[in-house]
């Protein structure tokens, strides 16, 4: 006799169970009941239909009733709700279009899902307060936006749906505020990683309020949202995304066993406490792969697998569903965030020993255009290095890294295994040391004792009488922000300044991301210091304090224009410029050169991968009298739209003549020469007159590589042989190592597509920088005019001072 299986609920779990049943048994009778209008729709895509990324509503319907019935020979009954289960007679009660009837089964699969949680907040029943679970919900929200044209929205809840809805409401032009009662958004992530994502939302104009809940809703039409802190928000619409609760009413009324977390309890074969009833999807409790605890994981991936396994077992295959590890990913504007396994909060709560590490790696090879940094937090066992969990935040390549680590967790691999993984590499896709390998290297170093670490949440608690903190970044990085009380010793100067580091204290070193910190750690360790490196560096420390990165606040930093204005302004006379791969000041120089070629009122569309460009271009436009229309961030680059002219240049008033820049270049060191020309080119790109005055050793920068024959005395010839012959022979001020250091830095600059010194000199000449050689110094050092490169003026102190008087900035290098 053929089996008869009833499935309650479609979408992920129920629909996959039905299709699998038919593939395994052509003769089985299958009836699917769905109380809604659709048996299978892309519920994960609903926010993106509201935001307009998914254009057609029809694209959300993964499978239609007619299509599934025809292909799989399934009796599908929509708008039919199963209201009771009679376990003794193996029947269900069904209500459909006002009629009630019973249907018998041999096996029953429950896939009721989870429903949005609606707390009993006063005023929550108002018509412009919405939840999002199904097609009916999405239709209501979409219609309200189209018909009412709301201006302000408040999203309550910072989970996946809340964050996605905030982004998509922003995409359709609403002013959006997100309110989360916990101290962070996105619970699967730890707080310091969530802070990076909160800032991304801030940078795109979404206000994020954490550690505050809703007290009440008041008003009609325009709502007043009162928070527990006393703050009030105005809103034309509200989205409730506080979370979901498993739909267990049917199971409870049938006296099926309910688990400790409130979901339907199932065994490893997905059977409920009744051997003829299976349950799958968001309504069931599953075992956590890492902790072994029972938990609720409302994700589509596990639901699909569970539907398949329930069908297998009904057909006699005895397949086990072992556990869920909660691998998840979401888009947050231009960033991607993903997690797998246990987070730190969970491990702490359950008393499971763990260690953690942070790494920052490029999404692909840095010398290939479009590489963006991703941050990986790795959690692992202190005993054997077994990977317990991971979180990855970045712009590109996050998905494949989290999938690799998820696979490692599923199969019990360790951080040592991550070191050894052989992963695909080509410059557009990865680096020879993939970010996953780098995470493994760092974690393994910690386990093997090659590096002792401290973490961001320990720094402010350190006893400064016992610990001494050293910032090993450059002095410029240090000046823009540092940990309070830290002294600055750049890593390249550390060996020469060991006397500045006390040996009677524990030393904590840090850099931006941890790599220079590790180098400093190894130097100090081998000189007898008790030293620790700040894992994840200053970036993670700043992220924890809501100061991650250098993002742009749209309301404060960017030129604000109306939406219809954007459309008309960018329609015509747009000239595209590709500056991808160029490092600062390359993109600004490119803009400066290209804007000189176009007419007043025409627009440059500049594509750049340098993250500093977003801030630099605004300052450049303000100083040069050009108009920054907007800066967009795409998956692979920043795109700036700049109109030539129209904006008011910064007025110099009484100091109008004093807007030049003058630089005395005394040093003949390669690194200082590079810095001098970068500053000069940057100033020239800002439209400022620049004079570089080369004196004494700085004259060697201007010498030709091949010396022409000139008449010199014996002393002059000897002097010339002892000095570097031109820019290509210059050494470094530190770590020159007989010329190896200079070759190394030139190689790094070439790999990272940074202009060489020789290219910077040519750029300076093209940009109108006045290069002046000091006549007195030339005489002293026996350098003749013929030995200098083309385009050099000869002058004395008077000519320099004349230029200096016209300048508001004078530098001595």
MARTOR-87169 format. One record per residue (C-alpha): residue in three letters; x, y, z. Coordinates in steps of 0.02 Angstrom, whole numbers, plus 50000, padded with zeros to 5 digits. Example, Ala and Ser with C-alpha at 12.3 -4.5 7.8 and 13.67 -1.06 7.14 Angstrom:
MARTOR-87169
ALA506154977550390/SER506844994750357/
***
This chain:
MARTOR-87169
UNK500005000050000/UNK500705017249953/UNK501185029550089/UNK500245045750112/UNK501255060550174/UNK500525077250226/UNK501665092350232/UNK501135107650332/UNK501975123250263/UNK502975126550107/UNK504425138550074/UNK506145130950115/UNK505875115650224/UNK504165109850163/UNK504465112549977/UNK506165103849980/UNK505395089050075/UNK503995087449947/UNK505185087749798/UNK506365075149880/UNK504935063249922/UNK504395062849741/UNK506155060149676/UNK506335045149792/UNK504615037449770/UNK503535039949616/UNK502045031349698/UNK501965040349864/UNK500445051749890/UNK500985069349940/UNK499835083349999/UNK500545100350044/UNK499515112850144/UNK500005131250141/UNK498955144150231/UNK499635158250122/UNK499485161049937/UNK501195154449887/UNK502055138049923/UNK503815143849888/UNK504485161449883/UNK506165169549914/UNK505865176450087/UNK507695181650099/UNK507425192549946/UNK505935202250014/UNK506925217450078/UNK507795219149910/UNK506135219749817/UNK505605233949932/UNK507255242949897/UNK507115240549710/UNK508635229449684/UNK507445215549634/UNK506345224149507/UNK504995211349470/UNK503865204049604/UNK503715188249500/UNK505565184849527/UNK505225181749712/UNK504135166749672/UNK505375152349670/UNK504075139349624/UNK502245141349581/UNK500835129949634/UNK500485124949454/UNK502305122149410/UNK502665111149562/UNK501065101149541/UNK501485097649360/UNK503305093049385/UNK503165083149547/UNK501375076849545/UNK500975084449715/UNK499265089249780/UNK499555107349833/UNK498215116449929/UNK498555134949960/UNK497485146050072/UNK497225130250176/UNK497735130750359/UNK498015115150463/UNK497245119550632/UNK497335103050729/UNK498255086450730/UNK497355070750786/UNK498795059250826/UNK497705044650881/UNK496835043550712/UNK498295050850612/UNK497235064950541/UNK497385083750524/UNK496005096750528/UNK496045109150383/UNK495155125850366/UNK495005132250188/UNK493885146050121/UNK492725144750271/UNK492575125750263/UNK493325113350385/UNK493785095450344/UNK494985081450396/UNK496345072850298/UNK497205056450348/UNK499085053550340/UNK500365039850363/UNK501725052450396/UNK501635070850437/UNK502995083850408/UNK502825100250503/UNK503655115350423/UNK502705129950502/UNK504225141550510/UNK504395156250628/UNK503355171850647/UNK503945189750680/UNK503905193950864/UNK502705208350900/UNK502895214251080/UNK501415222051172/UNK502005239951150/UNK500635253051164/UNK500125258650989/UNK500935243950900/UNK499305240150808/UNK499385256150702/UNK499165253950515/UNK500855261050466/UNK501815249050578/UNK502345233750479/UNK503175216850498/UNK504005207150357/UNK503785188450339/UNK502865184050179/UNK502225190450012/UNK500705198550090/UNK501825208650206/UNK502965214150065/UNK501475219349960/UNK500805230250102/UNK502485238850129/UNK502785241449944/UNK501045248649917/UNK501215260350066/UNK502865267350001/UNK502185269549824/UNK500535277449877/UNK501025287650031/UNK502795292949984/UNK503435292350165/UNK504975302650207/UNK505535295250373/UNK505605277250431/UNK506095269250596/UNK506655251150599/UNK506475242550767/UNK507745228550786/UNK509535226650725/UNK509515208650668/UNK509735202950488/UNK508015208450430/UNK508145225050523/UNK509825229450446/UNK509285224050271/UNK507675233950285/UNK508615249450345/UNK509755248450194/UNK508345245650070/UNK507245259350140/UNK508745270950124/UNK508945265249945/UNK507185271149902/UNK507545288249975/UNK506905287650154/UNK507765295050305/UNK508055279750414/UNK508395276950598/UNK508725259550667/UNK508395256050851/UNK509125240950939/UNK508835236951124/UNK510465227351141/UNK512155235951145/UNK512525231150964/UNK511695226250801/UNK511815208850724/UNK511895196750869/UNK512895182950781/UNK514365195050776/UNK515405200650923/UNK515285218850971/UNK516915225150897/UNK516485217450727/UNK514715224150736/UNK515415241550767/UNK516235241450594/UNK514535237850518/UNK513665250950624/UNK514885263850558/UNK514555258150379/UNK512725261550409/UNK513125278550485/UNK514205282750336/UNK512735279450221/UNK511575290750319/UNK510685278050431/UNK510625283250613/UNK510955268150725/UNK510355269050906/UNK510885254651019/UNK510525250551202/UNK508805258351189/UNK507065250951170/UNK505345257051119/UNK504165263251255/UNK502645267351147/UNK501995272850978/UNK500895288250967/UNK500075298650832/UNK499135295250672/UNK499965296350502/UNK501555304250570/UNK502075292950714/UNK503005297950870/UNK504135283650928/UNK504555286051112/UNK506105276851172/UNK506475271051349/UNK507895283551361/UNK506645297751340/UNK507155301451162/UNK505785303051031/UNK505855299550844/UNK504675304950706/UNK504185292150575/UNK502975290350430/UNK503175271550442/UNK503925258850562/UNK504615241550525/UNK504595229250670/UNK506085217650652/UNK506335212850833/UNK506575194550793/UNK505585178750759/UNK504805165350867/UNK504535147250812/UNK502745143150761/UNK502375129350886/UNK500515131550921/UNK500005116550815/UNK501355105650893/UNK500945110951071/UNK499095107651050/UNK499535090150984/UNK500585087451142/UNK502185085351044/UNK503735088151150/UNK504405106051151/UNK506255109251184/UNK507065120351313/UNK507265134751189/UNK505425134451142/UNK505575125150976/UNK504885108350925/UNK506025094750993/UNK506655082250863/UNK507925068050865/UNK509405066150747/UNK508215059050614/UNK507095074550632/UNK505695064350712/UNK504635072750845/UNK504065063751001/UNK502795055350885/UNK503745043350769/UNK502525046950626/UNK502755065850635/UNK504335074650575/UNK504755093050592/UNK505965104150497/UNK506485122250474/UNK506375137450586/UNK505155129450709/UNK506315115750772/UNK507745115450895/UNK509405109350827/UNK511055104550907/UNK512445117350893/UNK513945109550805/UNK515235118550912/UNK514455119451085/UNK513315104151079/UNK511885114451153/UNK510115114951084/UNK509725130850992/UNK508575139350866/UNK509345143850697/UNK508085151750576/UNK509105150150416/UNK508585144250243/UNK510095133050215/UNK509805121450363/UNK507925121150328/UNK508205114850151/UNK509375101150211/UNK508165096050347/UNK506725094650223/UNK507785083050116/UNK508315072350266/UNK506525070550332/UNK506005064350160/UNK507465052150157/UNK506955044750323/UNK505125042950277/UNK505745033150127/UNK506775021750239/UNK508525028750211/UNK508985032250395/UNK509925048450369/UNK510485058950518/UNK510465077750537/UNK511985080150647/UNK512045098550694/UNK511945116650636/UNK513395128850642/UNK512415144350592/UNK513435150050442/UNK512675166450384/UNK513075181350275/UNK512285198050236/UNK512575213850137/UNK512725230250233/UNK512785243650099/UNK514525241850022/UNK515135229450151/UNK514845210950175/UNK514785202550345/UNK514825183850376/UNK514965172250524/UNK515075153750561/UNK515205142950716/UNK515185150250891/UNK515475168550931/UNK516435174751081/UNK514865179051179/UNK514245161151166/UNK515905153351213/UNK516025164651366/UNK514235160951418/UNK514495142151406/UNK516205142151489/UNK517095134851338/UNK518965139051337/UNK519515148651182/UNK520815160251108/UNK520525173450976/UNK521505182550843/UNK521185196250716/UNK521935198250544/UNK521695211450410/UNK522055205450233/UNK521745211550057/UNK520315203549962/UNK521585200149825/UNK523375204749779/UNK523705222749829/UNK524565227049666/UNK523025222049566/UNK521715236049561/UNK520195234949672/UNK520895226249826/UNK519955230349987/UNK520385225450164/UNK519405211850254/UNK519465208750440/UNK519425190850504/UNK519105186450685/UNK519565168450722/UNK519075158950879/UNK519995142850920/UNK520365130351057/UNK521885133951167/UNK522195115251183/UNK522325109051005/UNK521945124050895/UNK520265117350836/UNK519295131050747/UNK517755135750848/UNK517075150650752/UNK517455165050635/UNK516785181950582/UNK517315190950424/UNK516925208950376/UNK517475217050214/UNK516935222250041/UNK517485208449922/UNK517885190049941/UNK517075188250113/UNK515925174350055/UNK517265162349996/UNK518325164950153/UNK516875161350272/UNK516425145950170/UNK518195139150184/UNK518195141750373/UNK516435134550388/UNK517045118850300/UNK518525118050419/UNK517365119050571/UNK516195105850500/UNK517635093550485/UNK518515097850648/UNK520055105950571/UNK521305116450669/UNK522185132950640/UNK523695122650586/UNK522615115350448/UNK522135133050394/UNK523985136650374/UNK524175122050255/UNK522615124350148/UNK523065126149965/UNK521825138849899/UNK521585146049726/UNK522685160949687/UNK522785173449546/UNK523015192249572/UNK521175196749535/UNK520535184049663/UNK521735181849807/UNK523535183049866/UNK524835169249872/UNK524485169150058/UNK522595169050061/UNK521715178450203/UNK521205161450274/UNK523035155950274/UNK523505172350359/UNK522195169450493/UNK522935152150519/UNK524725158750528/UNK524265171750658/UNK523265159650766/UNK524625146450755/UNK525935159350808/UNK524895162750964/UNK524695144251004/UNK526535140250977/UNK527065154551088/UNK527895164150946/UNK526835179250993/UNK526015184551155/UNK524525195951130/UNK523335207651215/UNK521625212151149/UNK520655228251122/UNK519575225151275/UNK521105223551389/UNK522085239151336/UNK521155252051440/UNK521235240851594/UNK523145238851593/UNK524095245651743/UNK525235258651665/UNK526465256451808/UNK526715238751746/UNK526455240851557/UNK527285252351431/UNK526375255051264/UNK527315258251103/UNK526455264050943/UNK527565257650801/UNK526625266550662/UNK527305281750573/UNK527315298550661/UNK525945304750543/UNK524815290050590/UNK525195293050773/UNK524745311450762/UNK523045307650686/UNK522585296850835/UNK523355284750957/UNK523045275051117/UNK523165286751266/UNK524865286151348/UNK525735277051204/UNK527415283451143/UNK527805283350957/UNK529315273650893/UNK529065268850709/UNK529535250750682/UNK530935255450561/UNK531745266050698/UNK531485253550839/UNK533205245350836/UNK534045262250851/UNK532925268050993/UNK532925253151110/UNK533575264551248/UNK531855273051245/UNK530975256651289/UNK531105252051474/UNK531615234351518/UNK530805234651690/UNK529045234851616/UNK527985223751505/UNK527925231151331/UNK526365231951224/UNK526665236051041/UNK525345240250913/UNK525165246250734/UNK523675248850620/UNK523225230550591/UNK524505220150687/UNK525815216050555/UNK527085229650597/UNK526685226050778/UNK527215207950752/UNK528865213550674/UNK529155225250821/UNK528695211050939/UNK530015199750865/UNK531345213450874/UNK530985217351057/UNK530815199151107/UNK532545195151040/UNK533255209951135/UNK532625202951300/UNK530985212151322/UNK529375204851394/UNK528265210351250/UNK526465208651189/UNK525655213151023/UNK523915220951011/UNK522935208350907/UNK522065216850762/UNK522995232950796/UNK522325250550813/UNK520925247150687/UNK520045234650800/UNK520355245550953/UNK519545260150862/UNK518125249350797/UNK517665244550975/UNK517535263051014/UNK516435266750862/UNK517865275350772/UNK518285262650639/UNK519075268050475/UNK518935284450382/UNK517175283350315/UNK516195297950245/UNK514695304550337/UNK513565309350195/UNK512685323550284/UNK514295331750345/UNK515615327650216/UNK514785326450047/UNK513995339249933/UNK512125337349957/UNK511015339049804/UNK509225334149767/UNK508835317749681/UNK508065325649527/UNK509555337449517/UNK510735322649509/UNK509845315549359/UNK509955331349255/UNK511725335649307/UNK512475318949258/UNK511565316249095/UNK512725325748979/UNK514555329748955/UNK515235316349072/UNK517035311349038/UNK517595294949118/UNK519315293849198/UNK520095277649261/UNK521265280549409/UNK521055263149483/UNK522625255749558/UNK523455272649585/UNK524005276849761/UNK523985294049842/UNK524335306949771/UNK524095298249603/UNK522195299549593/UNK522175318149637/UNK523555321349510/UNK522545312049379/UNK521005322649418/UNK522025338649410/UNK522765334149240/UNK521115328349166/UNK520085342949227/UNK521265354849138/UNK520775346548974/UNK518895348848988/UNK517745363748971/UNK516895373549109/UNK515315364449165/UNK515835347349102/UNK515915332849225/UNK517295320449263/UNK516775303049318/UNK518315296649409/UNK518505278349459/UNK519755275649601/UNK520225261549720/UNK521255271849843/UNK520165273150001/UNK520925290050048/UNK520225297649888/UNK518475300149957/UNK519075312950083/UNK520475320149976/UNK519355324549828/UNK518165334849933/UNK519595345450000/UNK520345346949826/UNK518705353049751/UNK518455365749890/UNK520195372749865/UNK520185373249675/UNK518455380349642/UNK517735364449565/UNK516105355949616/UNK516055338749694/UNK514355332149643/UNK514445315649736/UNK515545300749779/UNK514825283349761/UNK515585267249825/UNK515395252249712/UNK515925234249735/UNK517625237449660/UNK517995255949674/UNK517515273549724/UNK516705284149590/UNK516775303149603/UNK515805315349493/UNK516665332249481/UNK516045347149382/UNK517345359349322/UNK517065376349399/UNK515445383449471/UNK515935381249655/UNK516695395749749/UNK518535393649784/UNK519135396549961/UNK519415415149984/UNK521135420550038/UNK520565438650074/UNK522055448750132/UNK523205433750117/UNK522765430749936/UNK524585431849881/UNK525145420550022/UNK524455404049959/UNK526045396249891/UNK527065381949963/UNK528955382449976/UNK530035367550020/UNK531905367550060/UNK532585350350016/UNK534215348650113/UNK534225329550126/UNK534825317749989/UNK533975302350064/UNK532805292749950/UNK531355291750073/UNK531435310350113/UNK531555314749929/UNK529995304349892/UNK529055312850034/UNK529585330149971/UNK528935326949796/UNK527315319049857/UNK526955334749959/UNK527435345949813/UNK526345336649690/UNK524885336549811/UNK525025355449834/UNK525175358249647/UNK523625347549620/UNK522715359249739/UNK523135373449620/UNK524475381149732/UNK526125388149667/UNK527535377249733/UNK529405380649742/UNK530665367249790/UNK532375374149837/UNK533745360849831/UNK535295364049935/UNK536825353949988/UNK536455335149988/UNK534745338149912/UNK535605343249750/UNK536045324849718/UNK534195321749684/UNK534325333049531/UNK535925325849459/UNK535865316349296/UNK536135297549302/UNK537555298749176/UNK538735313249209/UNK539175323849058/UNK540985328849031/UNK541315345349119/UNK542885353949177/UNK543185350949363/UNK544615352549482/UNK545355337349568/UNK544415341149730/UNK542775343449635/UNK542995326749547/UNK543375317849711/UNK541855325949792/UNK540745320249648/UNK541335302149661/UNK540875301649846/UNK539085307449815/UNK537645297849735/UNK537505300849548/UNK535675305649528/UNK534025300149605/UNK534215281749563/UNK535765280349673/UNK535015288049830/UNK535015277949990/UNK533755277050133/UNK533935287350291/UNK533595271650394/UNK533935253250356/UNK534865256950194/UNK535905241150216/UNK537165245350081/UNK535805249749955/UNK534735234249984/UNK533445244350081/UNK533275256949939/UNK533005242949813/UNK531735234849927/UNK530685250649948/UNK530745253949761/UNK530145236149730/UNK528715238149854/UNK528205254649775/UNK528185246549603/UNK527115232049664/UNK525885243849746/UNK525815254849592/UNK526545269849684/UNK527475282149573/UNK529375281049583/UNK530435295949632/UNK530885298749451/UNK529045298549401/UNK528625310449543/UNK529965322549482/UNK529245322249306/UNK527485324749375/UNK528105339749474/UNK528855347749320/UNK527255344849219/UNK526215352149360/UNK527205368249362/UNK528225365249520/UNK529735376849515/UNK531335366949547/UNK532755378349604/UNK534545372849635/UNK535525383349761/UNK536975391449669/UNK538035393349826/UNK537845374849870/UNK538275369949691/UNK539885379749705/UNK540355372149872/UNK540015354349811/UNK540755356549637/UNK539135352749544/UNK538975360849373/UNK537355366349290/UNK537635353849149/UNK537555339549274/UNK535775343449327/UNK534215336449245/UNK533235347449125/UNK532015360449189/UNK533015366049341/UNK533215384449384/UNK534765391149473/UNK534475403249614/UNK535145409749779/UNK534425413249948/UNK533585429249889/UNK532585420149756/UNK532035407149883/UNK531515420250011/UNK530515429349878/UNK529525413449850/UNK529405410250037/UNK528585427150064/UNK527205422049944/UNK526925405750037/UNK525825401150184/UNK526815385150211/UNK528715383250219/UNK529495366250245/UNK531285361050280/UNK531665343050234/
***
